[in-house]
Amino acid sequence: MTKGLRNKMKLEQLKEILQAKVLCCGDHLDREIEMVCGSDLMSDVLAFIKADSLLLTGLTNPQVVRTAEMAEITAVCFVRGKQPHAETIKLAEARKMPLLTTGLSMFESCGRLYREGLHSCDETK
């Protein structure tokens, strides 16, 4: 049962909900997330995601970080236990963008965050 949509959640809370491991920029887990987007299509991310969001994706290449930066995404979490390329982590560190990974599927990750009250990027407040 949904607890009611809330405006924001800290990355530290998201990490716990998703049972995620921090890959880089763990000193930025006090940042707040307003929305969540789950996608492997970076064109959809650019079209639909809002600033101050978390991107859930299975893609691990550096283009994910470049896209996230362009879209003003706060952090990226890789689903299904995916591990990004070393180049991806290096780029995220340079951009001070937290990267996380979770063993959960995209579906489960989105469902848990929705249950905890976060909006998806295609919902209106």
C-alpha positions, 0 to 999 in steps of 0.5 A: 500500500502506498504511503502517499507521495512525498516530495523528496527523499535522501539518497541514504534512504534510497540506498537502504530501500534498494539494498544498494551498494555505493560505487562512488561519491558516497559523501553525497548521500545527503542529496535529495531525490524528488523523482525516480525514472527507470529506463535503459533508453537514454533518449527516453531519459532525456525526454521525460526525466526531471532534474533532481531525480534518480535514474535506475538503469541496466546500462553501464557505459559512460554515456549514462553519466553524460546523459544524467549530467545533461538532464541534471540527474542527481544520482544513478543506480544500476539494477540487476547487480550490474557493475559499470565500466571503470571509465563510467565510475571515473567520469561520475567521480569527476562530476561528483555524481553518486553511483549505486548498484542494487541486485534488485530488478528494475521492476522491484526497484521502482515498486519499492520506491513508489511504495515509499512515496516517490513520484515517477518522472511521468507523474504530475504532482 
